[in-house]
Structure formats: structure tokens, C-alpha cells
Amino acid sequence: MAHQRSSRSHTTADLASGSAHEVARILQGLANPSRVQLLNELREGPMTVGELTEALGLEQSAVSHQLRHLRDLGFVLAERHGRHVAYQLFDDHIVGLIDQAHSHAEHLRLAATDTAEATGREVLAERRSGQRTARMPTRAP
């Protein structure tokens, strides 16, 4: 169930030349579930803190804090409309990253399920045949 590597537009040298820190900074920005949820909501269009608070069921202070962080990362823009500030995605690149991460998480979940089912079938087959195969002991972390 492994995926083939796609052709890459960037070389290994490109990533080693210093952009690895920037890539890591971007990925760290996505390492918080609240931020990912906020970005996912904003894919539908600009929203205020109040709208985001209501949509996600988070505290207003938490939403404001995460939006400030997302602004600092360059993921979102803020635009004042009278008394309210509407937040929107800077561009669709971040949506692509979230979609790819979500797809990969689902792929891993399905692979784990397939592995567990295969192991279960092996155990059932062993029980039916009355045989036991030698298993390698697992190491504790």
C-alpha cells in the first residue's frame, strides 16, 4: 500500500541549502490541532473571531491567540471592517499542505487497519491448523 514517490521539482540540495529551517517552521505552525481547524474553517472564506469561535466551539481568547500566531507565520491576513477584523488565508498553499497531511494520516490509518487484520487472519489460521509459528519478540521502546 506504499505510495510511489512523485517527481520532485526541488532537489535535495535545495532543501539542504537552508530552506529546511523554513520548511520546519511551516510544519511546526501546523503542529497544533486548533490552528489546523482554524485554517480549515478559513478555506471557506474570510471570518471574524466571533464566527470562528462559534464554528469551532473554542474560547475567544484561544481563537485570537492562534490567529495571531497564524498571522505571524504568514498563513492568514487580517482586514478591518468597522469594528470587526476578518481573517482569511494568505493563499491556498496552506490548504494543500493540510489536505496532503490529512490524506497521509488516512493512508496510515488504513495501513494500520490492514496490518492488524492480516495479523488477525494469521492468528486464526494458526489456531485452526493447531500450529504456532515462531514470532520474534517485540522490543519495548
C-alpha positions, 0 to 999 in steps of 0.5 A: 500500500506504499505510495510511489514517490512523485517527481520532485521539482526541488532537489535535495540540495535545495532543501539542504541549502537552508530552506529546511529551517523554513520548511520546519517552521511551516510544519511546526505552525501546523503542529497544533490541532486548533490552528489546523481547524482554524485554517480549515474553517478559513478555506471557506472564506474570510471570518471574524473571531466571533464566527470562528469561535462559534464554528469551532466551539473554542474560547475567544481568547484561544481563537485570537491567540492562534490567529495571531500566531497564524498571522505571524507565520504568514498563513492568514491576513487580517482586514478591518471592517468597522469594528470587526477584523476578518481573517482569511488565508494568505493563499491556498498553499496552506490548504494543500499542505493540510489536505496532503497531511490529512490524506497521509494520516488516512493512508496510515490509518488504513495501513494500520487497519490492514496490518492488524487484520492480516495479523488477525487472519494469521492468528486464526489460521494458526489456531485452526491448523493447531500450529504456532509459528515462531514470532520474534519478540517485540522490543519495548521502546 
